[in-house]
Amino acid sequence: MDSETSDRETPETRTPLGTQAENGLKIVVVGGFGVGKTTLVRSVSEIRPLGTEETMTRAGETVDDVSGVREKAATTVAFDFGRITLDAHNVLYLFGAPGQERFWFLWDRHFSGTLGAVVLVDTRRIDDSFWAIDRLERHGMPFIVACNDFGGPRHTPDEVRAALDLDPHIPLLDCDARSRESGKRVLITLIEHVRHRHAAQTPLSEQELV
């Protein structure tokens, strides 16, 4: 997918970052191969994102399943990194994990110290999302599911939820990874989900002290 959109800020117009922050909050974007993880990180980051993309070759087709992503010319081999300033004391660090099975061993390292995760889904290839969801559930990590819009057939939320076997409490929403506003809505949904989950797990006496 093309990562350039009308509502995405250019590097020249992005707000400069402060030199210090007290709290760094880490979010990981995971999902199958070619679902738009790099595009999402690029669209919402207020700095020029750090990427580890390499050109795809014919040799890679023998180890990666490129069906459905024939137009893809480059792929992430380690991670994508972006940053968003929340306020004077808090920043959000975004890590996009590689989607190919041969790079899955990196995911556990990406999960270390993570606040929560976004599972990005291409509903044309929904099976590619199962491993990501299973891995997050094994880690006990809060996550939401965002269905990236590739212009294919529309599915109702109930159909997607049933196909992914999602618990009712896990947020599910549509998004366009190319759009900064859409990407921000995804991140806000995740942060609210994490906050509500933490509040539900915190004893009442502790909540009253906050």
C-alpha positions as CSV (number, residue, x, y, z in Angstrom):
1,M,0.0,0.0,0.0
2,D,1.1,3.6,-0.6
3,S,1.9,5.2,2.7
4,E,1.4,8.8,1.4
5,T,-2.0,10.4,2.1
6,S,-3.4,13.9,2.2
7,D,-3.8,13.9,6.0
8,R,-0.3,12.7,6.7
9,E,2.2,15.3,7.8
10,T,5.5,15.6,6.0
11,P,8.8,15.4,8.0
12,E,9.2,19.2,7.5
13,T,5.8,20.0,9.1
14,R,6.0,17.7,12.0
15,T,6.4,19.2,15.5
16,P,9.9,19.0,16.9
17,L,10.4,16.7,19.9
18,G,11.6,17.7,23.3
19,T,15.0,16.5,24.4
20,Q,13.7,14.7,27.5
21,A,10.7,12.7,28.6
22,E,10.1,11.0,32.0
23,N,8.0,8.1,30.7
24,G,8.4,6.1,27.5
25,L,5.4,3.9,26.6
26,K,6.0,1.1,24.2
27,I,3.5,-0.3,21.7
28,V,4.1,-3.1,19.2
29,V,2.3,-3.4,15.9
30,V,2.1,-7.1,14.7
31,G,0.3,-9.1,12.1
32,G,0.9,-11.1,9.0
33,F,3.1,-10.4,6.0
34,G,2.2,-7.3,4.1
35,V,-0.8,-6.2,6.2
36,G,0.4,-2.6,6.5
37,K,2.5,-2.5,9.7
38,T,5.2,-0.3,8.3
39,T,2.7,2.0,6.7
40,L,0.8,2.4,10.0
41,V,4.0,3.3,11.9
42,R,5.1,5.8,9.2
43,S,1.7,7.5,9.0
44,V,1.4,8.3,12.8
45,S,5.1,8.9,13.7
46,E,6.0,12.5,14.3
47,I,9.7,11.8,13.6
48,R,11.1,10.4,10.4
49,P,10.6,6.7,11.2
50,L,13.5,4.3,11.4
51,G,12.9,1.3,9.2
52,T,14.8,-1.9,8.3
53,E,13.2,-2.6,5.0
54,E,15.1,-4.6,2.3
55,T,14.2,-5.1,-1.3
56,M,12.4,-8.4,-1.9
57,T,14.0,-10.7,-4.4
58,R,12.9,-13.8,-6.3
59,A,15.0,-15.9,-3.9
60,G,12.7,-14.7,-1.0
61,E,9.7,-16.1,-2.7
62,T,11.0,-19.6,-2.0
63,V,10.8,-19.0,1.8
64,D,8.0,-16.4,2.2
65,D,4.4,-16.7,1.2
66,V,3.9,-13.8,-1.2
67,S,0.4,-14.8,-2.4
68,G,-1.8,-11.8,-2.1
69,V,1.1,-9.4,-1.8
70,R,2.6,-9.7,-5.3
71,E,2.9,-5.9,-5.6
72,K,5.1,-5.6,-2.5
73,A,8.6,-4.6,-3.4
74,A,10.3,-4.3,0.1
75,T,9.9,-6.0,3.5
76,T,10.8,-5.3,7.1
77,V,13.6,-7.6,8.4
78,A,13.9,-6.4,12.0
79,F,11.5,-3.7,13.0
80,D,10.0,-0.3,12.2
81,F,10.3,2.5,14.8
82,G,8.3,5.7,15.3
83,R,7.6,8.1,18.1
84,I,4.7,10.3,19.3
85,T,4.9,12.9,22.0
86,L,1.8,12.6,24.3
87,D,2.7,15.5,26.6
88,A,5.7,17.2,28.2
89,H,6.4,14.0,30.3
90,N,5.3,11.1,28.2
91,V,6.2,9.7,24.8
92,L,4.9,6.7,22.9
93,Y,7.3,4.5,21.1
94,L,6.0,2.4,18.2
95,F,7.6,-0.8,17.0
96,G,6.4,-2.6,13.9
97,A,7.4,-6.3,14.0
98,P,8.2,-8.2,10.8
99,G,5.5,-10.5,9.5
100,Q,7.3,-13.3,7.9
101,E,7.4,-16.6,9.8
102,R,11.3,-16.7,9.6
103,F,11.4,-13.5,11.7
104,W,8.9,-14.5,14.3
105,F,11.8,-15.3,16.7
106,L,12.2,-11.6,17.1
107,W,8.7,-11.0,18.4
108,D,9.5,-12.0,22.0
109,R,12.2,-9.4,22.2
110,H,9.8,-6.8,20.8
111,F,7.2,-7.8,23.4
112,S,9.6,-7.0,26.3
113,G,8.4,-4.0,28.3
114,T,5.4,-3.5,26.0
115,L,2.3,-1.7,27.2
116,G,0.1,-3.4,24.6
117,A,-0.1,-4.4,20.9
118,V,-2.1,-3.7,17.8
119,V,-2.8,-6.7,15.6
120,L,-3.2,-5.5,12.1
121,V,-5.4,-7.7,9.9
122,D,-5.9,-8.0,6.1
123,T,-9.4,-9.7,6.0
124,R,-8.5,-11.2,2.6
125,R,-5.8,-13.3,4.4
126,I,-7.3,-13.6,7.9
127,D,-5.5,-16.8,8.6
128,D,-2.2,-14.9,8.7
129,S,-3.3,-13.2,12.0
130,F,-3.9,-16.3,14.1
131,W,-0.2,-16.8,15.1
132,A,0.0,-13.1,16.3
133,I,-3.1,-13.4,18.4
134,D,-2.0,-16.7,19.9
135,R,1.4,-15.3,20.8
136,L,0.0,-12.2,22.5
137,E,-2.5,-14.3,24.5
138,R,0.4,-16.6,25.6
139,H,2.2,-13.5,26.9
140,G,-0.9,-12.2,28.6
141,M,-0.5,-8.9,26.7
142,P,-3.4,-6.5,26.1
143,F,-4.1,-6.1,22.5
144,I,-6.7,-4.8,20.0
145,V,-7.4,-5.9,16.4
146,A,-7.5,-3.4,13.5
147,C,-8.7,-4.4,10.1
148,N,-6.7,-2.6,7.4
149,D,-8.7,-1.4,4.4
150,F,-7.4,-2.9,1.2
151,G,-10.5,-2.2,-0.7
152,G,-11.7,-5.8,-0.8
153,P,-15.1,-7.3,0.2
154,R,-16.5,-5.9,3.4
155,H,-17.0,-8.1,6.4
156,T,-19.2,-7.3,9.4
157,P,-17.5,-7.0,12.8
158,D,-19.3,-10.1,13.9
159,E,-18.0,-12.1,11.0
160,V,-14.4,-11.0,11.6
161,R,-14.7,-11.6,15.4
162,A,-16.0,-15.1,14.7
163,A,-13.3,-15.9,12.1
164,L,-10.6,-14.8,14.6
165,D,-12.3,-16.4,17.6
166,L,-11.9,-13.1,19.5
167,D,-13.1,-12.8,23.1
168,P,-15.9,-10.2,23.3
169,H,-13.9,-7.8,25.4
170,I,-11.1,-7.3,22.8
171,P,-11.8,-4.2,20.8
172,L,-12.1,-4.6,17.0
173,L,-12.2,-1.7,14.6
174,D,-11.6,-0.9,10.9
175,C,-8.7,1.4,9.9
176,D,-6.8,2.8,6.9
177,A,-3.1,2.4,7.8
178,R,-2.2,5.2,5.3
179,S,-4.3,7.7,7.2
180,R,-2.7,9.5,10.2
181,E,-6.1,10.2,11.8
182,S,-7.2,6.6,11.4
183,G,-3.9,5.4,12.8
184,K,-4.2,7.7,15.8
185,R,-7.7,6.4,16.5
186,V,-6.3,2.8,16.6
187,L,-3.6,3.8,19.1
188,I,-6.2,5.7,21.3
189,T,-8.4,2.6,21.3
190,L,-5.5,0.5,22.5
191,I,-4.5,2.9,25.2
192,E,-8.1,3.1,26.5
193,H,-8.3,-0.7,26.4
194,V,-5.1,-1.0,28.4
195,R,-6.4,1.6,30.9
196,H,-9.8,-0.1,31.4
197,R,-8.1,-3.5,31.8
198,H,-5.8,-2.2,34.4
199,A,-8.6,-0.5,36.3
200,A,-10.6,-3.8,36.2
201,Q,-7.6,-5.7,37.7
202,T,-6.8,-3.1,40.4
203,P,-8.4,-3.6,43.8
204,L,-10.9,-0.8,44.7
205,S,-8.8,0.4,47.6
206,E,-5.8,1.0,45.3
207,Q,-8.0,2.8,42.7
208,E,-9.2,5.2,45.4
209,L,-5.7,6.2,46.1
210,V,-5.0,7.2,42.5
